Amino acid sequence: MIPRCAVAAQARGESLIGTASTVTRFLLLEDPGPWGVDALRDARMPVEVKEQLMARARRSRVRVVLIRRHGRSRPGPLRCFAVCASVDNRWVEATLLDDIHDVLNLDLAALGEARSLGLDRHKESLFLVCTHGRHDACCAERGRPLASALSLTHPTLTWECSHIGGDRFAGNLVILPDGLYYGRVDEQSGPRIAAGHLRGQLDLGHLRGRVTQSFPAQAAEWLLRTELGVTGLDDVRLVSDGTRGERPEAVFAVADSARWRVRVRIGKTEPEPLSCRAKHLSLAPTYKLLDITRDNG
């Protein structure tokens, strides 16, 4: 029997680092489901709403994610969140939709440009747990227990969500608007990560990366934080990203005002199926630390 993708990835020691999505604009739309393979395309809402929403989101480079509370659905208006997760412009706005057609009144072009939609500001964090089992079985098998645990410790902040990427790293937890992706999170580590986040701390043992950075820069930040033992949420800031050059490197400013240059070697894994539904084998990037030096320039 072929193992599930999350089991196989963990068994072969595939690293989490540098695997967060690079999407920084989100529209979170409450939908109790059930969710099909493609949650929005297959959603039980009018076809014209889905088609217009998908087209507008694509033009505005906004990712639409369906959300629901764990273990229950409630009648009444649907919650909707607009999220901007840019480096220096992180915010959430919220509204209630009396009718699903009302979602088409939202200005996704403004969201795509990191401008307010004129909705109510939402000051709390959002903890999203992927439980999208029709997309990948691992997300349900590992995500639902995580969502259950977080719903007990942080009930108002926690939502189940549709596909967010990295099925083989389930259980996946995304924290918005800070744009943090965590992987291989279970019932024990999830509440700890959530509580730490609310204190302004990262959990490096499960961190995949942050959405504002390229994949290699995400890995470089993790390598630097691990080397220096720095876990404060905003204690490390990307200054320059040269990871696409011949000598991949990134420069970071750390809380004590020091600047550090991190050089990495980018490689590839052996061909592997990267999800339970994968029809082909794929190569995933790997990142190895070459050196970390204090930058005086």
MOPESUL-V188007 format. One record per backbone hydrogen bond with DSSP energy under -1.0 kcal/mol. NH is the residue of the N-H (numbers start at 1). CO is the residue of the C=O. Records with the same first field share a line. If there is no record, write none. Layout:
NH->CO ; CO
//
This chain:
8->4
9->5
10->6
11->7
12->8
14->9
18->208
19->208
26->83
27->63
28->81
29->65
30->79
31->67
42->38
43->40
45->43
50->46
51->47
52->48
53->49
54->50
55->51
56->52
57->53
58->54
59->55
60->56
62->57
63->25
65->27
67->29
68->160
78->97
80->95
81->28
82->93
83->26
84->91
85->24
86->89
91->84
93->82
94->120
95->80
97->78
102->99
103->100
104->101
105->102
106->103
108->106
111->107
112->108
113->109
114->111
115->110
120->94
122->92
126->176
127->157
128->174
129->159
130->172
131->161
133->131
136->132
139->136
141->137
142->138
143->139
144->140
147->143
148->144
149->145
150->146
151->147
153->149
154->150
158->154
159->127
160->68
161->129
162->66
169->166
170->167
173->182
174->128
175->180
176->126
180->175
181->209
182->173
183->206
184->169
185->171
190->186
193->189
194->190
195->191
196->192
197->193
198->194
200->197
201->196
202->231
206->203
208->181
209->181
211->179
213->210
218->214
219->215
220->216
221->217
222->218
223->219
224->220
225->221
226->222
227->223
228->224
229->225
230->225
233->200
235->232
237->253
239->251
240->251
242->249
245->242
250->262
251->240
252->260
253->237
254->258
255->235
257->254
260->252
261->293
262->250
263->291
264->248
265->288
267->286
269->284
272->282
278->275
282->272
286->267
288->265
290->263
291->263
293->261
295->259
//
